[in-house]
Amino acid sequence: MTGQIYQGFLRQLSTEHTIELLPLYVLSEYQEVTIGRDPSCQIALDPNYFVIVSRRHAAIRPLQPLGNGLPYWEICDLNSANGTYINGQYLQGCQQLQTGDRIELGKNGPLFIFECQFNSSITPLYSAPPPPQTNVVPVKPTAPAGNPKPDAVTFTQLFPLASTGRDLTQKAFLIPGMLTVVFVVLMFAAVGQPIVFNMLLAAYLAGGAFYFVYRLCGKSKPWWVLLACTIATSAILVSPALPLFITVFRNILPGNLPNEGQEINFISLLIQMFFGAGLMEELLKALPVLVLCFLGTLLSPPWRERIGVWEPLDGILLGTASAVGFTLLETLGQYVPDIINNTTLQAGEGQLLGLQLLIPRLLGSVMGHMAYSGYFGYFIGLSVLKPRRRWQILGIGYLSSALLHALWNSTGYVTPILLALVGVLSYALLASAILKARVLSPTRSQNFATRLLGD
């Protein structure tokens, strides 16, 4: 073996999963090598391109030499957000590397192949006794026979879709872009038809707000289940069940909402809003979620997981989907028509004011109805994970979401500053529930990326 060096190294693969002239990283036999987006990592990846990779994603550590004196290595996940996969299997903790192992940093993330061999063409990185090294030195590999020169332009470089088409269908930005184009075309076609135009715009804005929450949750749920939850809530609002809710919460209980122009102190207003808006509307929006939760218990896998509520993330997704149906019907069926039909306005002014009301109400639904319902949905899902404390958990979730709802409605009568503060608080509570639900999720390793910034 004279003149030969036994070395381990990582060979990075291209997006086409084929070996090209990408960096070859020689591993240290004496110290840990970290991989991530942080510049301090020995193998530092482009933070703008590899957003799925955490700042410190994984580490490769040398182990004690084998009986023949040859070194070997193990890879450890550093609590990354999107996980590390070895040959397609989720890595839990550490695993010894074998020649040919494929390392993937997050699903559909950057790929590496671990290789370990005698190589006399690579200059030794360490002498005996070897001093500690601070960085891994990337070694530029020699182009295999038949490969194009580094400055050559390939077909896939000139026509990127030929090589990235399959990956593109798995990315989060394809479907939203396609739907945006469809809605733009439809809205152009609906110019001059205010009702149709408002419906299209409302559907697009509400869908965008929900998609934002969906991506933060990071768990896949069939679109038809989410749509069914949205439609079910809208159906309740136009069914005979609504007058029954109004009778109980606004006539029997102290939830009779004040009339326009009526003077009332803030505490009395808050109590009325708590019963007449908070408790009533949050229970109404939670009904489809509770029904799906019950249906899930009657089904067999995998349908019970797809349809039912088995963890807090399920409850958040279904709760926010229900809020979309409530917001759309309330906005399009009540607020906007009231503005448009105001006979004191001149021709066209009602349409303009209705449109001006439509946009902020639907965009604000993330801090409003989606926040309250998603927050309550978290507790519904948590009650499934903790059945012995089910009623305590449901009670706290119901009351807290109703109180948030009442605060939003009440502060709107006082000052826009307080209204904004309550909106920020509502969104913060929803975001905190999503983060906690991610930690509690039994399917955490299969969930997709949710981070907009950070690790």
C-alpha positions in Angstrom: 0.0 0.0 0.0 3.0 2.3 -0.3 2.1 5.7 -1.6 -1.6 5.1 -1.2 -3.8 6.8 1.3 -7.1 5.4 2.7 -9.5 8.3 2.7 -13.2 8.9 3.2 -14.9 11.7 1.2 -18.3 13.0 0.2 -19.1 13.5 -3.5 -21.9 15.9 -4.1 -24.5 15.0 -6.7 -26.3 17.3 -9.1 -30.0 17.8 -9.1 -30.3 15.2 -11.8 -28.8 12.7 -9.3 -25.9 12.1 -11.6 -22.2 12.7 -10.8 -20.9 15.9 -12.3 -18.0 18.2 -11.6 -19.2 19.2 -8.1 -17.1 19.6 -5.0 -15.4 16.5 -3.6 -14.9 16.9 0.2 -12.2 14.9 1.9 -13.2 13.9 5.4 -10.9 14.3 8.4 -9.7 11.2 10.3 -9.3 13.2 13.5 -12.2 15.7 13.9 -15.8 16.2 13.3 -17.0 17.7 10.0 -20.3 19.7 10.0 -22.5 20.3 7.0 -25.0 23.2 6.8 -25.8 26.7 5.6 -23.8 28.4 8.3 -20.5 29.7 6.9 -18.7 28.3 9.9 -19.5 24.7 8.8 -16.6 22.8 7.2 -19.0 21.9 4.3 -20.9 25.2 3.9 -23.8 25.1 1.4 -25.3 28.1 -0.4 -27.9 29.5 2.0 -29.9 31.1 -0.8 -30.2 27.9 -2.9 -30.4 25.2 -0.2 -33.1 26.7 2.0 -34.3 23.2 3.1 -30.9 22.7 4.8 -30.5 23.9 8.4 -27.6 26.2 9.5 -25.9 23.2 11.2 -27.7 20.2 9.6 -25.5 17.1 10.1 -22.1 16.1 11.3 -19.7 13.4 10.1 -17.5 12.1 12.9 -14.4 9.8 12.7 -14.6 6.6 14.9 -11.8 4.5 16.3 -9.9 2.7 13.6 -10.9 -0.9 12.9 -8.6 -3.9 13.7 -6.8 -3.4 10.4 -6.0 0.1 11.3 -8.3 1.7 8.7 -10.5 4.6 9.8 -14.3 4.7 9.4 -17.0 7.4 10.0 -20.5 7.9 11.3 -23.1 10.6 10.4 -25.3 12.3 13.0 -28.3 14.6 12.5 -28.0 17.8 14.5 -31.7 18.2 15.2 -32.3 19.6 11.7 -35.7 21.0 10.8 -36.2 18.7 7.8 -34.2 15.7 8.8 -31.3 13.7 7.2 -31.9 10.6 5.1 -29.5 7.7 4.4 -30.4 5.7 1.3 -34.0 7.1 1.6 -34.4 6.1 5.3 -34.9 8.8 8.0 -31.8 9.1 10.2 -32.5 9.0 13.9 -29.4 9.9 15.9 -26.2 8.5 14.4 -25.4 5.8 11.9 -22.1 4.3 10.6 -21.4 5.1 7.0 -20.7 2.5 4.4 -19.2 3.1 1.0 -21.9 4.1 -1.5 -24.3 5.4 1.1 -26.5 8.3 -0.3 -26.9 11.2 2.1 -29.9 13.5 1.6 -30.3 16.7 3.6 -34.1 16.9 3.9 -36.5 15.4 1.4 -35.5 16.5 -2.1 -32.5 18.4 -0.6 -28.9 18.3 -1.7 -27.4 14.8 -2.2 -24.0 13.4 -1.4 -22.4 9.9 -1.8 -20.0 8.7 0.8 -17.0 6.9 -0.6 -14.0 5.4 1.1 -11.0 4.0 -0.8 -7.3 3.9 -1.3 -6.3 6.8 -3.5 -2.8 7.8 -4.4 -3.9 10.8 -6.4 -5.1 12.8 -3.4 -2.4 14.6 -1.4 -2.5 13.6 2.2 -4.3 16.1 4.4 -2.5 15.1 7.6 1.0 13.9 8.6 1.8 11.7 11.5 1.2 12.7 14.1 -1.6 14.7 12.5 -2.3 18.2 13.8 -6.0 19.2 14.3 -7.5 20.7 11.2 -10.1 23.5 11.1 -11.5 23.1 7.7 -12.2 20.4 5.2 -10.3 21.0 2.0 -12.5 20.5 -1.1 -10.6 18.6 -3.8 -11.5 19.2 -7.4 -12.0 15.8 -9.0 -10.7 14.8 -12.4 -13.4 14.7 -15.0 -14.3 11.1 -15.9 -13.7 10.0 -19.4 -16.5 11.1 -21.8 -17.7 13.9 -19.5 -17.9 17.4 -21.0 -15.2 20.0 -20.0 -16.1 22.3 -17.1 -16.8 25.2 -19.5 -19.0 23.2 -21.8 -22.7 24.0 -22.0 -25.0 21.0 -21.7 -28.5 20.5 -23.1 -30.0 20.6 -19.6 -28.3 23.8 -18.8 -29.8 25.4 -21.9 -33.2 23.8 -21.3 -33.5 23.5 -17.5 -37.0 22.1 -17.7 -35.6 18.9 -19.2 -33.8 18.0 -16.0 -35.8 19.8 -13.3 -39.3 19.1 -14.5 -39.8 16.1 -12.1 -38.4 18.1 -9.1 -40.6 21.1 -10.1 -43.8 19.2 -9.5 -42.7 18.6 -5.9 -41.9 22.2 -5.1 -44.3 24.5 -3.2 -44.2 27.3 -5.7 -45.5 25.5 -8.8 -49.2 25.0 -7.9 -49.7 28.5 -6.4 -48.2 30.1 -9.6 -50.5 28.0 -11.8 -53.6 28.9 -9.8 -52.6 32.6 -9.8 -52.5 32.6 -13.6 -55.9 30.9 -13.7 -57.5 33.4 -11.3 -55.9 36.3 -13.2 -57.5 35.1 -16.5 -60.9 34.5 -14.8 -60.8 38.0 -13.2 -60.0 39.6 -16.5 -63.0 37.8 -18.0 -65.2 39.0 -15.0 -64.4 42.7 -15.4 -67.8 44.5 -15.5 -69.5 41.8 -13.4 -68.9 42.9 -9.8 -70.4 39.9 -8.1 -68.4 37.4 -10.0 -65.3 39.5 -9.8 -65.6 39.8 -6.0 -66.2 36.1 -5.6 -63.1 35.2 -7.6 -61.0 37.8 -5.7 -62.3 36.5 -2.4 -61.6 32.9 -3.3 -58.0 33.8 -4.3 -57.2 35.9 -1.2 -58.8 33.4 1.2 -57.0 30.5 -0.5 -53.7 32.4 -0.4 -54.2 33.1 3.4 -55.0 29.4 4.0 -52.0 28.2 1.9 -49.7 30.4 4.1 -51.0 28.6 7.2 -50.8 25.2 5.4 -47.2 25.7 4.6 -46.4 26.7 8.2 -48.0 23.6 9.5 -46.0 21.4 7.1 -48.3 18.4 7.1 -50.1 17.1 4.0 -53.8 16.8 4.2 -56.0 15.8 1.2 -57.3 19.0 -0.5 -60.8 17.5 -0.8 -61.0 17.0 3.0 -60.0 20.6 3.6 -62.5 21.8 0.9 -65.2 19.7 2.4 -64.6 21.3 5.8 -64.8 24.8 4.2 -68.1 23.9 2.4 -69.6 22.3 5.5 -69.1 25.5 7.5 -70.6 27.6 4.8 -73.6 25.2 4.7 -74.2 25.6 8.4 -74.4 29.4 8.0 -77.3 29.1 5.5 -79.0 26.2 7.3 -81.8 26.3 9.9 -79.1 25.6 12.5 -77.9 29.2 12.5 -81.1 30.6 14.0 -80.9 28.0 16.7 -77.3 29.2 17.5 -78.5 32.8 17.6 -81.4 31.9 19.9 -79.2 30.1 22.4 -76.2 32.5 22.5 -77.8 35.8 21.8 -81.2 35.5 23.3 -80.9 33.0 26.1 -77.3 33.8 27.0 -76.1 37.4 27.4 -74.8 37.7 23.9 -77.2 40.2 22.3 -74.9 42.3 20.2 -75.3 46.1 20.5 -77.1 48.1 17.8 -75.3 50.6 15.6 -74.7 53.8 17.5 -75.7 52.4 20.8 -73.5 53.6 23.7 -72.1 50.8 25.9 -69.1 50.5 28.2 -66.2 48.2 27.2 -66.7 45.5 29.8 -70.4 45.1 28.9 -69.4 45.1 25.2 -66.7 42.4 25.8 -69.2 40.2 27.7 -71.8 40.5 24.9 -69.2 39.8 22.3 -67.8 36.8 24.2 -71.2 35.1 24.2 -72.7 36.4 21.0 -69.7 36.2 18.7 -66.9 34.3 20.5 -68.6 31.3 21.9 -71.2 31.1 19.2 -69.1 31.4 16.1 -66.1 29.4 17.4 -68.4 26.5 18.2 -70.1 26.8 14.8 -66.8 26.7 13.0 -65.6 23.8 15.2 -68.5 21.6 14.3 -67.1 20.2 11.0 -63.8 19.6 12.7 -65.4 17.6 15.5 -67.5 15.7 13.0 -64.4 14.7 11.0 -62.7 13.8 14.3 -65.5 11.4 15.1 -65.6 10.0 11.5 -61.9 9.2 11.7 -62.5 6.9 14.6 -64.9 4.8 12.5 -62.5 4.3 9.6 -59.5 2.0 9.0 -56.0 3.1 8.1 -55.0 5.0 6.0 -58.4 6.7 5.6 -58.7 7.5 9.3 -55.4 9.5 9.2 -56.4 11.3 6.0 -59.9 12.3 7.1 -59.8 12.4 10.9 -58.0 14.4 13.5 -55.1 12.4 15.1 -52.8 15.2 16.2 -52.8 19.0 16.7 -51.6 19.7 13.2 -54.8 18.0 11.8 -56.9 20.2 14.0 -55.2 23.4 13.0 -55.5 22.6 9.3 -59.2 21.7 9.5 -59.9 24.6 11.8 -58.4 27.1 9.5 -60.2 25.5 6.5 -63.5 25.9 8.3 -62.6 29.5 9.0 -62.2 30.1 5.3 -65.8 29.0 4.7 -67.0 31.3 7.5 -65.1 34.3 6.3 -66.1 33.9 2.7 -69.8 33.7 3.4 -69.8 36.4 6.0 -67.8 38.8 3.8 -69.6 38.1 0.5 -73.0 37.4 2.0 -73.2 40.2 4.6 -70.6 43.0 4.7 -69.9 43.6 1.0 -73.6 43.5 0.0 -74.5 45.9 2.8 -72.0 48.4 1.4 -73.0 47.9 -2.2 -76.7 48.2 -1.5 -76.3 51.4 0.5 -78.7 53.7 -1.3 -77.1 56.9 0.1 -74.0 56.3 -2.2 -73.7 57.5 -5.7 -73.5 55.0 -8.6 -70.3 53.0 -8.5 -69.2 54.2 -5.0 -70.8 51.2 -3.3 -68.9 48.8 -5.6 -65.6 50.6 -4.8 -66.2 50.6 -1.0 -67.3 46.9 -1.2 -64.1 46.0 -2.9 -62.0 48.1 -0.5 -63.7 46.2 2.4 -63.3 42.8 0.8 -59.5 42.9 0.5 -58.5 43.8 4.1 -61.1 41.5 5.6 -59.9 38.5 3.7 -56.2 39.2 4.1 -56.8 39.9 7.8 -58.5 36.5 8.2 -55.1 35.1 9.1 -55.1 37.2 12.2 -58.8 36.8 12.7 -61.1 33.8 12.1 -58.2 31.5 10.9 -56.2 32.4 14.1 -59.1 31.7 16.5 -60.3 28.5 14.7 -56.8 27.2 14.1 -55.9 27.8 17.7 -59.1 25.9 18.9 -58.2 23.2 16.3 -54.9 22.7 18.1 -56.7 21.9 21.3 -59.0 19.5 19.5 -56.0 17.6 18.1 -54.3 17.8 21.5 -57.3 16.2 23.2 -56.9 13.2 20.8 -53.3 12.8 21.9 -54.2 13.2 25.6 -57.6 11.5 25.9 -57.6 11.4 29.7 -57.5 15.2 29.8 -59.9 15.6 26.8 -62.5 17.8 28.4 -60.1 20.0 30.2 -58.1 20.6 27.0 -61.2 21.3 24.9 -62.6 23.6 27.6 -59.4 25.7 27.7 -59.2 25.8 23.9 -62.8 26.8 23.4 -62.8 29.5 26.0 -59.4 31.0 25.0 -60.3 31.1 21.3 -63.7 32.7 22.1 -62.0 35.3 24.3 -59.6 36.2 21.5 -62.6 36.6 19.1 -64.4 38.8 21.6 -61.4 41.0 22.1 -61.0 41.5 18.4 -64.7 42.5 18.0 -64.7 44.7 21.1 -61.5 46.6 20.5 -62.7 47.5 17.0 -65.2 49.8 18.6 -62.5 51.5 20.7 -59.4 52.3 18.6 -57.5 50.8 15.6 -54.3 50.5 17.7 -55.9 48.1 20.2 -57.4 46.2 17.3 -53.9 45.8 15.7 -52.5 44.6 19.0 -55.2 41.9 19.4 -54.6 40.9 15.8 -50.8 40.5 16.4 -51.6 38.5 19.6 -54.0 36.2 17.7 -51.5 35.5 15.0 -48.7 34.9 17.6 -50.9 32.4 19.4 -51.7 30.6 16.2 -48.0 30.5 15.2 -47.0 29.2 18.7 -49.6 26.5 18.4 -48.2 25.5 15.0 -44.7 25.3 16.4 -45.8 23.2 19.3 -47.9 21.0 17.1 -44.8 20.4 14.9 -42.9 19.2 18.0 -45.7 16.9 19.1 -46.4 15.6 15.6 -46.1 11.7 15.4 -45.4 12.2 11.7 -42.7 14.9 12.2 -40.1 13.1 10.2 -42.4 13.0 7.1 -43.6 16.6 7.4 -42.3 19.1 4.8 -40.4 22.3 5.4 -42.2 25.1 7.2 -39.5 27.6 7.9 -39.4 30.9 6.1 -36.2 32.0 7.8 -33.8 30.5 10.3 -32.5 27.0 10.7 
